[in-house]
Amino acid sequence: MSHSRTRRFLALLAALAATLSLAAGCGGREAQTGQEAKQINIGYIAWDEDIAVTYLYKELLERRGYKVNATELEAGPIYAGLAQGNPDLFLDAWLPSTHEDYWKQYGPQLEDLGIWYDQATLNIAVPNYMTDVNSIADLKGKGGELGGVITGIDPGAGLSRTTKDKAIPAYGLQGEYQLQTSSTTAMLAALQKATDERKPIVVTLWHPHWAYARFPIKDLQDPMGAMGAAEQIHAIGRKGFSQDFPEVTEMVKRFRLTDQQLASLENEINSAAKGQEQAAAKKWADANPEVINSFAG
């Protein structure tokens, strides 16, 4: 082969290689773009119901081929992040009261994907075996057998403020009871000890919570409405979420859990070892196919 033909042949090979390389590069970018389109970032707060539903969604979406990143943050940064486009999804917006300030500030920049739980309430609860105590009003005159204590959670919690400033005065329990605050962990430990020994105890609690699935307890009726009305838990997305993720949006909009279902899911995940939240969510999903099929079938 002459030198000129050799040069032309080599040039042709080089051009062909460049074309193939470019095509491969384009294909790689397309694949990467497709992969990115299947990635969803979920932000969650360290509340039991949010941990539970976030890991349930992580499990179900990964079954459908999505890559799901779940990141724990405080509520404020989650709302601010959603308004800026990351995370994509938050499943635990308490409205209209608890997250009212965040919604007023960021709501116009977000998508409300609907209500999945509508009985988010603040409560005062006792064991089921306290058969003569069925209303907060029934606590009056029983301070002696209860040590004059209502066992509460964190002193700065809205539940603590409502119990101390509204419920105790509304039912005339001042002077007979003191709200003993420390932490949720301490309250639950006291509740477990009392129910194990079948002793009387009064605690502050809220729905949704796994304690209702684990302990023999009941909420006290609140005829005066001192603990406030029920709130709703919404799923919210960043602007453009429903357009970018139509399949997930439909799934979220169909999502509903009853109080018993949510307490059961929370209890399953709360009972799991640290780092095994998704495995526990998978176990619950496998044991409750009718619930899963109702929104993700």
C-alpha positions in Angstrom: 0.0 0.0 0.0 1.4 3.5 -0.9 2.1 6.1 1.7 -0.7 8.3 0.5 -3.2 5.3 0.7 -1.9 4.4 4.1 -2.4 8.0 5.4 -5.9 8.0 3.9 -6.7 4.6 5.5 -5.4 5.8 8.9 -7.4 9.0 8.7 -10.5 7.0 7.9 -9.9 4.8 10.9 -9.4 7.8 13.1 -12.6 9.4 11.9 -14.5 6.2 12.4 -13.1 5.8 15.9 -14.0 9.4 16.8 -17.6 8.9 15.5 -18.0 5.7 17.6 -16.5 7.4 20.6 -19.0 10.3 20.2 -21.9 8.0 19.8 -20.8 6.0 22.9 -20.5 9.3 24.8 -24.0 10.4 23.7 -25.4 7.1 24.7 -23.7 7.3 28.1 -25.1 10.7 28.7 -28.6 9.6 27.7 -28.3 6.6 30.0 -27.1 8.8 32.8 -29.9 11.3 32.2 -32.4 8.4 32.4 -30.8 7.2 35.6 -31.0 10.7 37.1 -34.6 10.9 36.1 -35.3 7.9 38.3 -33.6 9.3 41.3 -35.7 10.8 44.1 -34.5 12.6 47.2 -36.8 12.3 50.2 -36.3 14.5 53.2 -37.6 13.4 56.6 -37.8 14.6 60.2 -37.0 12.4 63.2 -40.6 11.8 64.0 -41.6 8.1 64.1 -44.4 8.3 61.5 -42.1 10.1 59.0 -39.3 7.6 59.5 -41.8 4.8 59.0 -43.4 6.1 55.8 -40.2 7.4 54.3 -38.5 3.9 54.5 -41.7 2.3 53.3 -41.6 4.5 50.2 -37.9 3.9 49.8 -38.5 0.2 49.7 -41.5 0.4 47.3 -39.9 2.9 44.9 -36.7 0.9 44.8 -38.8 -2.1 43.7 -39.9 0.0 40.8 -36.3 0.9 39.8 -35.9 4.3 41.4 -32.8 5.3 43.3 -34.0 6.8 46.6 -31.9 8.9 48.9 -33.5 9.5 52.3 -32.0 12.3 54.4 -32.9 13.3 57.9 -33.2 17.1 58.5 -35.0 19.5 60.8 -38.4 20.7 59.5 -37.2 24.2 58.6 -34.3 23.1 56.3 -36.6 20.6 54.6 -39.1 23.3 53.7 -36.4 25.7 52.6 -34.8 22.9 50.6 -38.0 21.9 48.9 -38.5 25.5 47.9 -35.0 25.4 46.3 -35.6 22.1 44.5 -33.9 19.6 46.9 -35.2 17.4 48.4 -37.9 16.3 45.9 -40.4 15.0 48.4 -41.5 15.3 52.1 -44.2 13.0 53.5 -44.8 14.6 57.0 -46.2 18.1 56.6 -48.5 18.7 59.6 -51.2 21.2 58.6 -52.9 23.5 59.2 -51.3 24.3 62.6 -48.0 22.6 63.4 -46.2 23.6 60.2 -48.3 26.7 59.6 -45.4 29.1 59.7 -43.3 27.0 57.2 -46.3 26.7 54.9 -47.0 30.4 54.9 -43.4 31.1 54.0 -42.8 28.4 51.4 -46.2 27.0 50.4 -46.5 29.0 47.2 -43.2 27.4 46.0 -44.3 23.8 46.8 -46.8 21.2 45.5 -49.4 19.8 48.0 -49.7 16.2 46.9 -52.6 15.4 49.3 -53.5 14.2 52.8 -52.6 10.6 53.7 -53.6 10.7 57.4 -56.2 12.9 59.0 -56.2 12.0 62.7 -53.0 13.7 63.9 -54.1 14.6 67.5 -52.6 15.6 70.8 -53.8 13.3 73.6 -53.8 12.4 77.3 -53.8 8.6 77.7 -54.1 5.9 80.4 -53.9 2.1 80.4 -57.0 0.2 79.3 -57.3 -1.4 82.8 -58.1 2.0 84.3 -61.7 1.3 83.6 -63.1 4.2 85.7 -61.0 6.8 83.8 -62.4 7.5 80.3 -62.3 11.3 80.1 -59.8 13.9 81.2 -62.5 15.1 83.6 -62.4 11.7 85.3 -58.9 12.4 86.5 -60.3 14.9 89.1 -60.1 13.5 92.6 -57.8 10.6 91.6 -54.5 12.5 92.0 -53.7 10.5 95.1 -53.5 7.1 93.4 -51.6 8.7 90.5 -49.1 10.4 92.6 -50.4 13.8 91.4 -48.3 13.4 88.2 -49.1 13.5 84.5 -46.0 12.0 82.8 -45.1 14.2 79.8 -42.4 14.5 77.2 -40.0 17.4 76.3 -40.8 20.7 78.1 -40.6 22.7 74.9 -43.0 20.4 72.9 -46.4 21.8 71.8 -48.0 18.8 73.5 -46.5 19.9 76.8 -47.6 23.5 76.5 -51.1 22.4 75.5 -51.4 20.0 78.5 -50.1 22.5 81.0 -51.7 25.7 79.7 -55.0 24.4 78.4 -56.0 20.9 79.5 -55.0 21.1 83.2 -56.8 24.5 83.8 -59.8 23.6 81.6 -60.6 20.5 83.7 -59.7 22.1 87.1 -56.7 19.8 87.7 -54.4 22.6 89.0 -53.0 21.9 92.5 -53.9 18.2 92.2 -51.6 17.3 89.2 -48.2 18.5 88.0 -47.0 17.9 84.4 -43.7 16.0 84.8 -41.6 16.8 81.7 -38.3 15.2 80.6 -38.3 13.4 77.3 -40.4 11.1 75.1 -38.0 8.3 75.8 -38.5 8.7 79.6 -42.2 8.9 79.2 -42.3 5.7 77.2 -40.1 3.9 79.7 -42.4 5.0 82.5 -45.4 3.8 80.5 -43.8 0.4 79.8 -42.9 -0.1 83.5 -46.4 0.9 84.6 -48.2 -1.4 82.1 -45.9 -4.3 82.8 -46.8 -4.0 86.5 -50.5 -3.1 85.8 -50.2 0.1 87.8 -52.0 3.4 87.0 -50.3 6.1 85.0 -51.4 9.1 83.0 -49.2 10.2 80.0 -49.2 12.8 77.3 -49.2 11.1 73.8 -50.2 11.8 70.2 -51.5 10.1 67.1 -49.8 8.7 65.1 -47.6 6.8 67.5 -46.4 3.2 67.7 -47.1 3.1 71.5 -50.8 2.4 70.6 -49.7 -0.8 68.9 -47.4 -1.9 71.7 -49.1 -0.9 75.0 -52.6 -1.6 76.3 -53.6 2.1 76.4 -56.6 4.4 75.5 -57.0 8.1 74.8 -59.1 10.0 77.3 -62.1 11.8 75.9 -61.7 15.6 75.7 -65.3 17.0 75.7 -64.0 20.5 76.2 -61.6 20.3 73.2 -58.7 21.5 75.3 -56.1 19.4 73.4 -57.1 21.0 70.1 -58.6 19.6 66.9 -57.1 16.9 64.7 -54.6 17.9 62.0 -53.8 16.3 58.7 -50.5 15.0 57.4 -49.8 15.9 53.9 -47.2 14.8 51.3 -45.6 17.7 49.6 -43.2 18.0 46.7 -40.9 20.6 45.2 -42.3 22.7 42.4 -42.5 20.6 39.2 -42.5 17.3 41.1 -45.8 16.0 39.6 -44.6 16.8 36.1 -41.2 15.1 36.7 -42.5 12.1 38.6 -46.1 11.4 37.4 -46.1 7.7 38.4 -44.9 8.5 41.9 -47.3 11.4 42.2 -50.3 9.1 41.5 -48.9 6.7 44.0 -48.6 9.4 46.7 -52.1 10.8 45.9 -53.6 7.3 46.5 -51.7 6.7 49.7 -53.8 6.3 52.9 -53.0 4.6 56.2 -55.5 4.1 59.0 -54.4 4.8 62.6 -54.0 1.1 63.2 -52.0 0.5 60.0 -49.7 3.4 60.7 -49.1 2.4 64.4 -48.3 -1.2 63.2 -45.8 0.1 60.6 -44.2 2.4 63.2 -44.0 -0.4 65.7 -42.3 -2.7 63.2 -39.7 -0.2 62.3 -39.2 1.1 65.8 -38.6 -2.5 67.0 -35.8 -3.0 64.4 -32.1 -2.5 65.0 -30.5 0.7 64.0 -29.9 0.7 60.3 -32.5 -1.9 59.6 -35.4 0.5 59.0 -35.8 -0.4 55.4 -35.7 -4.2 56.1 -38.4 -3.7 58.7 -40.5 -1.7 56.2 -40.1 -4.5 53.6 -41.2 -7.0 56.2 -44.3 -4.9 57.0 -45.1 -4.4 53.3 -44.8 -8.1 52.6 -47.2 -8.8 55.5 -49.7 -6.2 54.3 -50.1 -6.7 50.6 -53.7 -5.4 50.5 -52.6 -2.0 52.0 -49.7 -1.7 49.5 -51.8 -2.7 46.5 -54.4 0.0 47.5 -51.9 2.7 46.5 -48.9 1.1 44.8 -50.5 -1.9 43.0 
